Amino acid sequence: MGSTSISAYLLRCSTNAAEDALKERITMGECSGLVQKLTKQVLETIQKENIIQTAQAFSKWKRASASKDAEAAAAYLISKLKEYGIPNERLEFTGYMSSAVSAKLKMLSPEIREFEVVPCGFTRNVEDIQGELCYDYMGESKTHTPEQNVRRFAEFKDKIVLTKEYCSDIAYEAAAAGALGIVGMYNSPEEVPHYFGASNHNGTPTPDNRHLIPTLPCIDCTKSAGDYMIDRMKKGPVRVSISAQAETGVKRASIPVAFIQGAEDNFVLMDGHYDSHCEGMTDNGAGDAIILELARALHQNRNMLKRSILVCWWAGHEFGQYAGSTWFSDTYYEKLRDHCVAHINIDVAGSRGAERIRARTTQMERKGFTAERIETYTGYAAEPYIPLPHLGEQSFLGREVPITIMLKYEAAPEMQKIWPVGGGYWWHSREDGLDKVDFDHAMRDAKINAEMICEIANSDRIPVDMSAYLAETRRFLTEIERELHPDFDLAPVYPHLRALDEKIAALEAAMEGRTDTDAIIQKTAGALIQMEYTYTSPYEYDKLAVPANFQKLRAAMGVTPDNADETTYLFLKTDFLRSRNRLIGEMDRLCSVIELQLLQWKYKKE
């Protein structure tokens, strides 16, 4: 990149950053067919010792965003990038963030008993709020009708609520219902509390969504503490007091970035967060070490790269509801929209006990892209993929990025219900130390991500299968439709979906043998993902949720005039109709985009 800073490069709408020699290579076709060669070279370059060295360094720091320790970790990453000769920059951003300080939970009656707890991020700061405890028994169910939710939240009034849901899932509704506070109960058996955020806003709030920031004290306890209190409530009223303190406000933090120039300016984004609860060595210290080592290996073999590689380590993930990555997405919107062909996120990798890997993806990538590699690297047949949730660093879904993958590293199936994240109990807790990292798994996870990045970077055509993706879209819509009352009608969508399917098939046929397809794939595949996995405009961010796709349509599932009051029913029908119109409008727009591209290719040929 010469003397051009990465930030200046990212801010330019068009760029001459690729050197003439690199452009000549791509013109001569020398990068074609280099997927296997690049992959082989990168895999051979990856060294376990480097991953261990970085992990050991990170284990010394408790990396709360914007803290002295977190900034030390950022400085370390920059120093290593400089040592490796990789073009880098330490960006800084301002975000609204919250880090845990202290919390207390004390049973006052029918007995005196204290429990170990931790505060949630974005909690309201309070001292010794007292009240009767109420168990959120409906929180044990995954779905609720509007009528059930009315009854559910009515019981919260003037009570401190004990729930098995994440505090963020009910904080807004509980406050509106008049609750005094929330105690989240993480449902795994270990005697260590887990840290979480209490808000489901996404990125630094705006005036339009600042109301999502909790106005209640929110803390988290262990399963055994929660079970003990539930047992006491079966015998009579239980009174408790809670205290919660978090440092919440405007903070400034670093984002280390690196750019590995290929023969083209289009790039693959490889990223992960470097902030953590406590030492956070599987979430995400080992992942950070893997990213750094992959950056080194890719840079060492950059002469074989067709597309470039952008590498980012985020702050504001654990402590700012993804404030760092959303700031980056806002600031470099045009560059991401026009040049980012894939987003590979590495999080909770290298974990002890994580014997399995499962694909979390939009499934836009070609058939077998993740499944083949999962079987190769784990020895187990790939489980069905998980549709991408709106959790993790999903800050680029509105940027027309064709491929987004965040692999999930899991314990054996029989342990999944107990430990759903990583290989054991330590996720988001003080127990997540260096001893929880398995460096053989770290090498495995480095290599599987390296293979995916190499294929995307060096394929003649971005490896997407839009027709298969649309088949999945139809499957999801059909599943949603089965659970809809006739008042919520998806039938008008299907003619537009059929028309789009035909246009996509024509586009895929026309792309055969062409090398100038990145832009149209970004505009079509990227827009298909945006259409399904977001409901706001491309310039905003949806609330955090699982699953992420068709959230507004899913909200109407199971709703009938009999289980919703008249007002709620009307509001849901209106939201559904607008979401359906958006879906139809986007399908029609994409048909026009494809038709224009086909005409341009036709007349250019003639």
N, C-alpha and C positions, 0 to 999 in steps of 0.2 A: 504493500500500500504506500510505500515511500514515506514521505513526511506527513501525509494526510492523517489526521486523528480519526479514530473510529467513529466518534460522535459526529464529526463533520461529514464523514462519508455517509453515515446513516441518515443525516438530515437532507442530503441531496436527493432530488427526485430522480435524476438521471446521473450517471457517473461514468467517468473514464478511468476508474481505479484499476481495472485489469490492465496489466502491462501488455504492450504490443506483442511481445513474444508469446504470451499466453493466448491472446486473441488469435494469433497465427496458428497455434496448435489446434485450437478448436475449429478454425476454418479448414485446416488440413485433415480434420477428423481423427487426429491422433489420440483423443481421449475416448473415442468410441470403443466399446467392448472391453473396457478396463475394469469392470466391476470385480471380476475374480482376482485380477492381479493386484488391484488396490487393497481388496479385502485381505488377501494373503499377506501382503507386506505390512499392513496395519496390525493384524493379529500377531505377527511375529515381532513387532516392535513393542507391544504392550509388555510392561515389566511389573511383576507383583511387588518388587521391592519399592518401587516408586509409590504405589498405592499405599503400602504399609507406612512409608515415611510420612506421607501427607496425613494419613489417619492418625498417626501418633502425635503429630503436631496439633491437629484439630482437637484431640482428646484433652488438651490442656485448657481449652477455652469453653466457657459457658456462653453461647453465642446469641444472646438476646439482641434483636435488631437495634442498631445504633449504640450498643454498649461498647465499652473499651475492648472487651474480649472479641466481640463480633468484628470490630474494625481491625483488630490484630489478625484475625483470620483472613479478612479481605486483603490486608497488606501482604500476608504470606502468599496468597494466590497470585497477586501481582508480581511479587518477587520471583516466584517460580516461572511465571510466564516470561519474564525478562531473562531469567537464566536460560530458558529454552529457546530464546530468540523469537518468540511468538508476538506479533503486534498486539498491543493491549492498551487498555485505558481503564482508569478507575473513575467511573461515573458516580455522581452523587445526586440524590433525590430527596425531596421533602415529602413525608407522608404522615398520616394520622395513625399512630401505632400505640400498642398497649402491652406492657409486660407485667407478669405476676409479681407481687410483693409478699403478701401474707394472707392467711385466712384462718378462721376458727369456726368450729361447729361443736356446740355443747348441748347435750340433752339436759333439760331442767327438771322434767317430770315425765314419767313416774319415778325416775331415778336420776342421779347426777352421773353423767358420763361424757367424756370428751372423745372426739374422733379426729383422726388425722385427715386433713383436707387441704386442697390448694385452691387459689382463686382462679377464676376464668379471666382471660383477656377481655377488656372492655367492660368488666363488671362496674357497677356503681360502687363507689367506696363508702362503706358503712362500718360502724362499730356497735356491736351488741344489739342487733335487731332481734326482738323476741316475738314469738308467735306460735300458734298451734301448727303442727306438721300435718300436711295433707299428702297422701300418696297418689300419684298420677297413674292409676291402674290402667287407664286407656292408653297410656304411652307404651304398653307392651304390644299393642297392635300396630301394624305398619300403615294401615289405612283407616280413615274415619270419615263418616258421612258428616255433612254440615250440622245435622241435628245432634249427632254424637259429640261434635266439638263444642256445641253450645252447652250441653250438659257437662262436658268435661271441664271447660274453663270456668263455668259458673261455680264449681266446687273450689276454685283457687282463691276466691275472694277472701281477703284478710288472713290468708294462710301462707306459710312457707312450704313450698312445693318440693317434694322428693320425686324425681323422675328417672326413668331408665333411658330417656331420650337425651340427646345432646342439649345443653342449655340453649344453644343458638337456635334450635328448632322450635322452641316455644317461648323464648324470652319476650318477644313483642306481644304475642297474644296473652301471655300470663300477666304482663304489666297492664294491658288494657282491661283484663278481668279483675284487677285489684289485688293481685298477689303481693306478698311482702318480700319474697325472695325465692331463689331456686337453688336446690341442691341436686346436681347431676350425679348419677350413680353409674359408673362405668362397669359394664356387665362381664368382667372376667375376674377370676378368683384370687389373684395375687393381692398381697397386703401393701400395695403402693398406689397412691392416687395418681391420676393422669391429668395432664394440662390440656385445656382446650380454650378456644375463643367462644365468647357468648353471643356473638353477632353473626348474622349471615349476609351482611353487606359485602360487596366484592370490590376491593381496592379502596383508596381513600374516598370517603363519602362526599356527596354533593348536597346542595340544599334540598334536592328532591328526595334523597334517601337517607338523610341524616337521622330520620325518625327510627331507623332500624337499630341504631346504637342503643344498647340496653339501658333502661332506667331503673333496673332492679339489681340488687346484689346477687351474683351468681358464683357458686363454688362447686367443686367436684369432690366426691368421696369415693371410697372403695366399695366393691360389691358387698363385702362382709359387713361394713358399717351400714349400708343401705338395708341389707337383709335384717340386721338386728333391729333397726328402727321400724321396719315394716312389721316384724313379729310383735313388737311392743304395741303398735297401733291396732293390731287385731284384738288386743285386750282392753283398749281404752285410749283416750286422748293422750297425745305426746306433745310436749312443749319443748322448743329448742331456741337457742340463740345463735345467730351467725354474724361473723365479721368478715369483711373482704377488703383488700387493698390491692390496687394495681396502679402502675405509673402510666397514665394515658394522656396523650397529647401529640402535638406536632413535633416530629423528630427528623433528624437528617442522618442518612445512612448511605453506605457505599454499594455500588454494583460493579464488581470486576467483570470486564468483558474482554474477549479476544476475537480476532478475525483472521481466518486462514484463507488466503486468496486462492481461488481455483481459476480455471480458464474462463469462467463466466462469473458475473456478479450475482446471479441468483444463488441463494444459499439455503442450507439446512441449519435450523436453529437447534442447538444442543444445550440443555440448561438443567438447572436444579437450584434448590435454595441452600444457602450456607448458614442461615440463622437456625437456631435450635432451642428446644427446651432443655435446660441443663446441658450436659455434654452432647447429647443427641447424636451418638455415633452411628446408629443405623438410620437415623432420621435427622440430618442427612449427611453426617460426616463422611461415611464411606462412599456415599454417592458423589460427594464433592471431590474426593480423591480419585474416583473413577473418571469423572469428567475431566479433571486436570490431566490425567494420564492419557485419555483418549485425545485430548487437544494436542499433547506432545506427539503422540503417534501419528495423528493426521497431519500435523505440521511437518513432521520429518518426511512424510511421503506426499507433500503438497504438489510436487511436480506431476503427479498422476491425477490430481483432482480436476474433475470437469466443473462441478458447481462448488461454490465456496462454503465455508463453515463459519457460522457465528456462534460463539460460546458465551453464555451468561451465567453468573451465579447471583441469585436474588437474595436481598434482604426483604423484610416486610412480609414474608410468607407466614410464619407462625404468629407474628405479632402485629400484622397489619392487614390481615385478610387479603394477602397477595398485593399489597400496596406497591412493592417494587416492580413486579412484572407488569402490572396495569399501568404504572407510570411510564415504563419503557414502551409499552404498547401504544399509549397515548402520544408520547413524544416522538416516536419514530413510526407513526401510523403509515405514511406513504411508502416508506422503504419496506416495511413488513408486507403491506398489501401487494406491492408490485414485484417483490423479489424473494419472499420467503416461501419455499416450496414444501417444507416439512418442519414439524416441531417434534423433537424427540426429548421427552422429559425423563430425567433419571432421579428417582426418589425412593427412599427406603430400600436401597440395593445393598448387597453384601452382608445380609443379615444371617446370623447363626440360626439354624433351624428352618430357614426358608428353602425347603427342598423343591418346591414347585414354582413355576412362573406362569402367570396368566396374562393374556393380552387385554389391556384396557385401551380402547381405540374407537374411532368412528367407523372403522372397517371400510374406509375408502381405499386402502392399499390393496394391491393385487391379492388374489386368493393364495393362501398358504404363506404369505409374507412373514407373519409372526408364528403361525402354527408349526411350520417346518423347522424353524430355528428353536422353538421351545422344546420340541421333541428331541432335537439333536443335542441340546445343551443340558437337558434335565433327565433324559431317558424315559420320560413319560409322555403319553399322547396328550396333545393340547386339549384343555377343557374349553368349552364354548367361551367366546370372548365376552368381556364386560363392556357394554356400551359406555362410552366416556362419561364419567360423572362431571358435574360442575364443581369439582373440588380439585385441589392441586393447582398447578400453574396453568389453568385453562384461560389465559388472558388474551389469546390470539384467535379465538373462534370466530370473531367478527372481522378478521383480516384477510379472508379468502386464502387461507393456508390449506392446501389440499390434503396433507397427511398430518395427523396428530396421534402420537402413540405415547402412552405412559404405562410401561409394563408393571405388573403387580407381582411382587415377590412374596410367596405365601408359605405357611406351614403346611404339613400334610393335611389331606382333607378332613380326617377325623378331629383335627385340632382347630379347624377354621372357625367353628362357631365360638370357640373360647378365645382364640387370638386371631382376629380378622386381619390384622395388619402386620407385615413382617413375619419373623419366625418365632416370636415368643411374646412374653407379657410386657416387655420393657418399653414399648412404643409410647412416646410422649410422657416419659416418667424419668425420675432421677436415676433409675437403674440402667438407662441406655448408655452404657460406657463402652470403652474400647474392647472389653472382653465379650461383648455381644456381636462383634464383627467376625465373620468367617471369611478369611481372605481367599480361600478357594472359591467360595461363592462370589466374592468380589471380582475375581478374575473371570468367572463364568458370566457374570452380569456385564462386565466391561466388554467381553467379546460379543455377546449377543447384541448389545447396543451398537457396537462397532460395525457389525455385519449389516445391520439395518441402515446405518448412516452411509456406509460405503455404497450400498446398492442404490439408495436414493441419489447420492451425490454423483454417481458415475453412470447411471442408466441413460441410454439415449433419450428415453421418454420417462417422465416421472411415473413410477410404477403404481398407477391407480387403475381401478376397475369401476367406472362410474355406472355401468349397467347393473353390475352385481350390487352396488350400493343402493341403487334405486329399487332393486328387488327387496332389499332389507327395509327400505323406507316403506314400501307397500306392506310388508309384514308387520312392522310396528303400527302402522295406521289401522290395519285390520284387527290387530290385538286390542288397540284402544277402542275401536268401533264396537267390539263385542260387549264392552262394559258401559256403553253410552245409552242413555234414554233417547227415544226417538226425537225429542226436542233438540238434541245435539246431533246434527246431521253432517256426516262427512262425505255423503254421496257426491256433492258438487266438486269435490277435489279430484276424483278419479279420472274424469275425462282429461283434465289438465296434466295429470300424472302420466297418462298414456301418451299424450302428445309429447311430453318431455322425454319419455322413454324412447320414442321414435327418433327424436332429434339427437339424443345422446348416442344411440346406435349409429346414426348417420355420421356423427362427429368422430366416433371411435374408428369407423371404417375409413374415413377421410384422413385420419392421422397416421394410418399405416404407412411406414416408409418415410415419414416426415421427421425432421429434426428441429423444427421451429414450433414446438407445441407447448412449451412451458407456460406461455402467457394465457392461452385459451384454457389449459387445464386449471390454472389458478383461478380464472374467472368462472369456470363451470364447477369443477370439483370443490373449490373453495367456497363458492356460493351455495352449493348443495349442503355443505356442512353448516354454514351460517344459517340457512333456511331451517334446518332440522334441530340444531343444537343451541340456538339462541332464540330469544323472543323479543329482545330489545333491538334498537337500531345498532348498526355496526360501530357506533361511537360510544355506546354505553356497555354496561356489564350486567348480566342477569344476577339475581340473587343466587347464592350457593345452594345447590340441591342435588339429589340423587333420585332418579336418573336425570340427565340434563336434557335429553331429546324430547321434543314436543311437550314441554312442561305445561303450557297453557291448555293444550288439548287433554292432557292427562288429568288436569284438575277437575274435569267434568266426569271422570269415570266413576260410576256407581251413584251419581247424584240423580235424585228423582224429586218430583214435586212433593212426595210423601216424606222425604228425609231432609228437606231443606226448607227454611222459611221463605216466604214469597220474595223478600228483598234479596237474600243471598242467591236464590235461584235466578232471579233476573240479572244480577251482577255477573254470575258465572256464564249465563247464556250470552250476555253481551261480550264478555272477554273471549269466549269460545268463537263467536262469530267473527270478531276482529282478527283473531289468530288464524281462523280458516281463510279469511280474505287475504291476509298476508301471505299465507302458503300458496294460494292460487296466484296471487300477483307475482310472487317470486318465480313460480314455475313458468308463467307466461313471459316474464322478463328474460329468463334464461333461454327459453325457446328462441327469442329474438336475437339474443347474443350469439347463439350457435348458428342461426340462419345467416347472420351477417358474416361470421367467420367463414362459413362454407362458401358464401358468395365471393368473398375476398380471395380465397384460395382458387376458386374456379376461374375468376377473371384474371388473376395473376398468372395462372397456368396458360390461359388462352393468349 
